[in-house]
């Protein structure tokens, strides 16, 4: 089976195991690219651990920390540990609200 950059490990290993967890991992890699502002390398030369190391380089302001936690919850190699789409949506809403509140509040508050 031909794989692409966003293919989940269980799909690479099994070839026929497609479900929401695989989609969540693919989405996490896209989020990681957007947050890191860089293209991920070829999956044949990288692993989930390589992607997690990119997360460690993120800043530590509250918004960046929330994004890091969200991506980390989605990127687990063990598909049973990955966030569900409902959890992802809930976290994205929290991040959106946090971003809005940071824009409204003055920097010295």
N, C-alpha and C positions, 0 to 999 in steps of 0.2 A: 504494500500500500504506500502510495506517495504521501509524504508528510509535509506539512509546512511549518513555519515558525511558531504558529499558535496551537499546534496539535498537542493534546494532553498525553502524558506518559502512558496512561492505561490504553489509549487508542493506538499508540505506537507499538506497545507490547502485544496487545490482543488483536488489534485490527478491526474489530467489529463492535467494540463496546462504546457506543455513542449515547450520552445522556446529558442532563443538565450540568453535572459536575465538570464534564469536559468543556462545555461552553463557558462555564464560570472561569475555569483556568485560562481559556483563550482570552476572555474579556480582561482578566487580571493582567495578562501580558500586554494587551493594548493600553490599559490604564498605566502600566509601568512605563511604557514608551512615552506616553503623553506627559506623565509626571516628571520623568527623568529628562525629557526633551532630547531623547536619542533613540535611534533604531537599535533593536536587539540584534545580537549576532545570530548566525545560523544555529538552529537547535541541535544539529548534529555535533557541534563543537562546544555547546554550552549545556548547563543543567539547571534545574530549579534552584539549586544552591547558588549558582552564578547570578541568577535573577534576584535572589534574596540579598546577595551582597550589594547589589545596586540600591536596594531599599535602605541599607545601612548608611549610605552616603547622603540620604535626604536630610534636610535641615530639621530642626526640632521645634519650630514654632507650633502652636496648637493646631493650625490647619494642616501643616505638613505631617504632623504626628498622626492626625486622623486619617489622612490619605494613606500613610504608611500602614496603619493598622488594617484599613480596609483591604488594601492590596495583599497584605500578608495573610488575611483570613481567606482569601480567594486562591492563593497560589500553592497551597499544600499539595505535595505529591500524592499523599493518601487522599483519594477522592471523598472518603467518608468524613474527612475533617474540613473540607471546603465549605465556605459559606453558601447558603441557598440564595436564589435570586431575590427572595423576599428580604433576607438579611442585607444583601447588597443594596437594594433600593432604600431600605431604612437608613443605612449608613450614608448613602449619597444625599438623602434629605437632610441628615444632621450636618453633613459637610456644607451643603448649600446654605443652610440656616446660619452656620458659623461664619461662612464667608460674608453673608449679608450683614451680620452683626458687626464684623470687623470693619466693614466699609462704613457703617453708620457711626460707630463709636470713634471718638477722637483717639489719637495715638497715646495720649497721656493718661487714659482711663485705666 
